[in-house]
């Protein structure tokens, strides 16, 4: 752990020093910035320190001196369109049009002939989840977030190359979350009726082609069209949660599995900005999209060959219920409070991921490498929070509900601290400290809430997962768009206060869940629909 902290500290210091030469000058080219970054580290740290209002005294803590400079101007050189890039751009247009045509024809066929018949659940599912398949599910979930996080450090440069404004480029991140959340309702519902396997293979194949099209997009319009298709492919996220529910029915097992899923997803978030940031500097921001297209293609081939059907067989129509009856079961007051708490706690992540490129580079004058380091620290602390939460539960033998209470206490502290630090938003250290505490407890709060939410929803896990994804991403993304406009028109201070507001609202909704659990439940159709508080017996 000490080594990790030391390494991160040197990374932050190197990124800060690499940007110290750019505070009073126009950034002409990201390649020149990166070359300067390398030069500072290859030399004996004998760089020239520009005079400031504090004199020429060497700074032992350069991070504390970085602040917003209203006179700072940042510009980027547009890329050169080579004949090869032009060819692939035209080819990607054809790929996008074919994918949309395929989707249209699939919808028409389903409306005319109905959904295909679900294959029976494979017998091997009852024997437990193979380790290789669990790793595949975790990796798939991790690369869903990798797909967006890898290009976050390159947003300003991409805006120049694709002729997109700051608001539109940030919206490409938010659009992706909204699309996968809304279409996840359909995807998860289809997986409950036709099975997990055909949905998983189709979505992974869609991701491979759409990611390739993103890397070849000639302008912002085609990039948005490709990102929409990526969102459709990423709508398999609730299917992954439903598959975990298929294999692990006990809450004690599932919290371990969900923790593993979150940790591997966070590992993807750790690698993504570093990979994307350095790829954009060494090659081009398009390079990382091409690499991801190959990875998604390999995942699609693996699922097509090795995946077995895990969706339970619910032949009894009365037990299976209808869409409306399942929806009524999901949106009971207790589950609704948990959904609202999850929605609130994920707000800082949505706001951060959509705007960090502009906050870091335009407001605080950092490079894409410095932005990648900030994203790296966020992801590392995110994983550390999940590990600490899991260790606390194991060491103190806490129930899921008790674990959630302890994490919510930490969320309350973080929300209050972030609001106070917002008064010093002109300094980079204030923003990074607030984000550090938010990332430390964000995923740690999501894990126990996810387990509590899914506990009474065994036979409609697909629809329940899609409803959860809808709450976790759509309202926060709409809120993130408001934060983007606040950043553009009002500055970092109001933006930072809005980012922190989610952690202030989370305890309120979680308290509502606790109160609902203590109110006697009315009679319901099935005894299994009632979730009993483990602390009350």
N, C-alpha and C positions, 0 to 999 in steps of 0.2 A: 504494500500500500504506500509506504514511504517512497519507494522507487517511482510508483505511478504519479504521486503528487509532484515529485521532483521533476519528472519528465514533462508533465503538463506545465509546470512553472517555467521551465526552459523554453517550451514551445511558445507560451504566451509572451515571454520576454523577447524571443527572437522575432515573433510577429510584430511586436510593438516597435522594436528597433528598426525593423525593415520599413516601417511606415513613418518613422520620425523625420525622414528627409522629405516627405510629401505634404507636410502640414501647411506649408505656405506656397505650394506650387500646384500647377495643374497636372494631373496624372494623364500622361499621353498614351500609355499603352500598358496593358497588364503584363506583357512579356518583359518590358523594361523594369516594372516594379518587382517582378520575381527575380530578375537578374540582380537587381539591387539587394534584394533579400539574401540571395546566395552570396553576393560579394561581401556583405557585412559579416557573414558567418565564416567565410573563407579567410578574410583578413583577420588581423589581431584586434578586432573591435576598436580600431582607431578611427571610427567614423567621425565626421564633423557634426558637432552639436550646435544647432542654430540658437541664437540668443532669444530669450523670452523675457517676459515682464519680471521674472524672478532672478534674472541675471544669468551668468554663464556657469553657475555651480552645477557640477555633474549630478544627475538624478540617480539615486540608488533604486527608486521604485518608479520606473517610467510609466507604468500603467496608471498610477495615481495622477499623472500630469495630463493625460489625454482627456480633452474636453471638446465640446461642440464649438466650432469656429464658424460664425456666420459668413466670413469672407472666403471660406474654403470653396473651391470649385473643382469638380471632378468630371473628367470627360474620358471617353473611350473611343478608340479607333475602330471603325467597322471592319469586318473581315473581308478578305478578298475572295470573290466568287470564282473558283476555278472551274474549268470545263467538267471535271469529274463531279464536283459538288452540284453543278447545274444538272447533270444527268441524273444523279440520285434524287435530287429535288423533284424532278419531273416524274421519276419512277415512284417516289413516295406518294405523290398525288394520286396515281393510279391505285396504289395499295389502299389508301384511305377510302377512295370511292368504292372499291370492291368490298371492303369491310362493311361500309354502310349499306350497300346493296344486299350483302349476306344477312345482315341483321333484319332488314326490311322483309326479305323473303322468309326468314325463319318465323317472324311474327305472323305473317300471312298464313303460313302453313299451320302454325299452332292454332290460329283462330278457326281455320277451316276443318282441321282434322283432330285437334286436341293435342295434349301433351303425350309424349311417348310413355309406355308402360315402365314402371320402375323395376329394376332387377331385384331379386330377393337379397336380403342381407347375407353377406358371406359368413360361413360358419367360423372362420378364423377370428372374426371380430369378438366373439364371446371369450376367446382365449386371451384377450388383452391386445394392446397396441404394440406392434414390433418397434424396437428402438429406431430402426432405420426410417420407418414411416413417421414416427414422432419427430425425428430430426428434419425430415422433409417438410412436415407441416410448419415447424418452427422457422425453418429457412425461408419457406414461401412467405410467411407472415412478415419476416424481417425484410425481405426484398421489396415488399409492398411499400414500406416506408423508405427504403433505400432509393426507390425510383424517384421520389420527390426530393429527399434531402440532398441527393448528390448534385443537383443543379442549383440549390439555393445560394451557394456562394457566387454563382456566375450570373445571377439575375440582372445586374446592371449591364454587363457586357452583352448578354442575350437580348436585352431590350434594344440596344443599338443595332445588333445584327438583324433582328427580326422586325425592327421599326415599331416597337411596342413601348408605351409609356410606363411609368412606375406603377400606376394603378392597375394597368392591364397585366403587367408581368406578375405582380403579386396575386392578381386574380387567377392566374394559371394554376397556382398552388391551391387556392381556395376552391376553384371550379372542380378540381380533381376530387377533393374531399366530398363536395356536395353530390357530384355525380355517382360516386361509388356508394354513398350512403342511401340515396334515393333508389338507385337501381338495385341495391342490395336487398330491398324489400321483395323485389321480383325474383332475384337470383336465389335468395334463401328459401323463398316459398316454392320455387321450382325444384330446388334440391330436396325438399321434403316430399315431393310427389314423383319426381323422375329419378332421384338418387343423387348422391354426392359426386360420384365419379364423372358422369357426362358433363356436369356443370363445371367441375374443377378443370377437366381437360380443355373445354371450350374457352374458359376464361384465361387460362395460361397461354393458350395459342393466340388469343386476342391480344394479350399483353406483349407477346413477342413481336407481332406485326406492328402494333401501335407504337411501341417504343422505338422501333426502327424508323417509323414515319416521323416521330418527334425529332430524331437526330438529323433527318434530312429536310426538315421543314424550311421552305424558302422565305416565309414571312409569318407574322403573328397569327394571321387567320388560319393557315394550315397547321400551325403549332397548336392552336386552340382546338381545332378539329381532331388532331391526334391525341391531345390530352384528354378530350372527352372519351375517346375510345379506350385510353388507358384507364380512365375511371370505371368504364364498363368492365374491363378485365379485373380491376382491383375489387370489384364488388364480390369477389369470392371470399373476402375477409370474414363475413358472417358464416360462410360455409366451413371455414377452418374452425371457428368456435363451435359450430354444430358438430363437426367431426370429433372434436375433443370431448363433447358431451356424449357422443355415441360410444366412445371407447372407455371413458372414465365417468361412471355414474355417481361415485361417492364424492361428497364435497371435499373430504380430506385429501383425496387423490387429486382432485381437479385443481385445488389451489396450488399444488406443487407443479402441475402441468401448465397452468396458466402463467405461473411465475416463470417457468422455463421459456414459454412462448414470448413473454415480455422481455426477458433478458436477452434472448437471441435477437429479437426485434431491435432492442436497444444496441446490441452489438453491430447490427446493420447500420443504425444511426451513427454509431461511432466511426465506422469506416467510410460511410457515404460522403460526408463533407470533405474529408481529407482526400479521398479518391477523386471526387468531383473537382475540388479546388485545384489540386496539383495537375489533374488531367487538362483542365481549362488553360492552365498556364503553360504546361509543357507541349500540349497538342492543340486542343480546341474543346469547347464545351460539348461539341457533338460527339466526341470520342467516347465519353462515358455512356451516352445513350446507345451507341453501337455495341459496347460491351454488355450492357444490360439486355439488349435484344437477344444476344446469343445465350445468356443465362436463362432468360424466360423460355426460349425455345428448347433448351435442354430440360428444364423443369416440365414443360408440356410433354415431351417425349417420355420422360420417366413416369409421369402420372398415367399416360396412356398404356404403358407396358406393365407397370407393377401395382397400380392402385386397385383395391377391391372395394366393393360396395359396402358401406358401413351404416347407411340410413336404416333405422329400425323398421320392421315390417308391422304396420298398423292396419291389419285387415279389418278390424272392428270399426265400422263407420261411426258408431256412437262414441267410442273412445277417441278416435282421431279428431272428431269434431269438424266444424267449418271454420272458414277464415275469420268470420265475425265472432264466433264463440272463443276462438283462440286469442283474438285481439282483446276481447273483454277480459280474459284471464290475465293477459300480459299487463294491461293498463289499469290494474287495481291500484289503490292509493299507495300501498307499500312499494310496489315495483316502480310506480311513477316517480316517487320521491328518490329512489335510487338512480333512476335514469336522469333526473334533473341534477342530482349531485354529480354524476359522471359527466354530464354536459358542462357543468360549471368548472370542474377541476381540470378539464382538458383545454379550457379556453386559453391559458397562457401558452401552451404548446402550439395551438393553431395560429395565434397571433405572432408568436416568435418565429415559427418556420416560414410564414408567408412574408415577413418583413425584415428578417435579420440581415439580408444582403444589403438593403438600402440603409438600415440603421447603422450597420457597422461601417460600410464603405462611404456613404454619402454624409451621414451625420457625424461620425467619429473619425473618418479619414483612414480607415483600415483597408488593406488589400484583400483580395479573394482568399489568400492564404490565411490572413488574420481572421477572416470570417469563418473559414473552415476550422480554425482552432477553437473559436467560440462555440461552434456547433459540436465539436468534439467534446469539450468540457461538459456541455449540457447532457450529451448522451452518456458519458461516463458516470456522472452524478445520478442520472436516471437509473442506470443499472445498479449503482451502489445503494440507492434507496430501496429497490426491490430486495436486494440481498439482506439489508438490515431489517426490513420488515419480516422476511422469512425467518431470519435468525431470532428475532424477538418472539415470534410465534412459537418456534420450536423450544427455545430456552425457557420460556415462561408457561408453556403448555396452554396457550390462549386459544379460545374458540375463534371462529371466523368473525363473529360479531365483535368480540373484544378486541381483536386485531384492528378491525376497522375503526373502533373508537379511538385507539391510541394514535392511529395515523391521522384521523381528523383533528385531533388536538395539535399535531404538528402543522397541519394545513392552516389552522386558525392563526398560529404564531407566524407562519410564513406570509399569510395575507396581510397581517398588521405590519410586519417588517417591510414588506414590499411597498406598502402605501407610504411609509415614512421615508424610505429611500427614494421614492419618486420626487421628493423635494430637492434632491441633488442630482437630478437626471442629466444635467449638463456634463457630468463627469462619467466616463466609461466605467469606472470602478463601481459606481452606484448601480448602473444597469446590470453589470455582470454578477454582482452579489445577489441582487434580487432574482435574476434568472437562475442562479445556482441553487438557491433554496427552493425555488419553484420546481426545478427539475428533480431535485433530491426526493421530493415527496409526491410528485405527480403520479408516476407509474405505481408507486407503493400504495397510493390510495385507490387506484383503479382496480388492482388485483382482488382485494377482499370484496369490493362492491360488485365486481363481475360475478364472483362466486355466489354471493347472496342473491343476486338478481336471477341467476339461472337455476337455483335450487328447486323451485316448484314448477319448472317449465320443461320437464323431460321430454314430453311427447310433442312439443312444438318448438324445439330448440332452434330450428332454422329461422322461423319467423321471429322468435324472440331475439336472436342474434341480429337480425336485420333491423329490428326496431331499436335495439341498443346502438347500432352503428349510426342509425339516422339521428338519434338524439345526441350522440357524441360528436358528430361532424357538421351537420347542416346548420343548426343555430350558431355554434361557435364560428363557423366559416362566415356566416352573414355578419356576425359581430366583428370578425377579423377585418372585413371590408370597411366597417366603420372606423376601426383602429387605423387602417391604412390611410384613410382620408384625414384622420386626426393627425397622423404623422406628417402628412404632406402640408396641411394648412395650419396646424397649431404647434407642431414641434414634438420633440421627444418626451417632454414632461407629461403632457396630457396623454400621449400614447402609452407611456409606461404605467400611468395610473389606470388606464383602461385595461391594459394587459393583466394587471394585478387584481382586478375586480372579481375575476372568476374564483380565486381562492377565498375571497370574502363571502361570496354567495354559497360556496360548497357546504360549509357547516350548517347553514340554515336548512337546506334540503335534506341533509343527512339527519338532522334533528327531527325533521318531519317523519322520516322513515322509522326512527326509534319510537316516536309517539304512536305511530300507526300500529307498530308491533305490539304495543301494550294495550291497545283497544280490542275488546273481544270481537272476533271475526263473525260476520253473519253466515248463515247456512249457505253452502255452495253445492254444486252438482256432484263434485267428486271430492272425496276425502283427500286425495293426493294433491289437490289444488291449494291446500292450506299449508303454508310454511310455518313451522313452529320455531319460536325463538329458542336456540339451544341453551341460553342462559336461564330460561324459565322452565325448561323441561318440557 
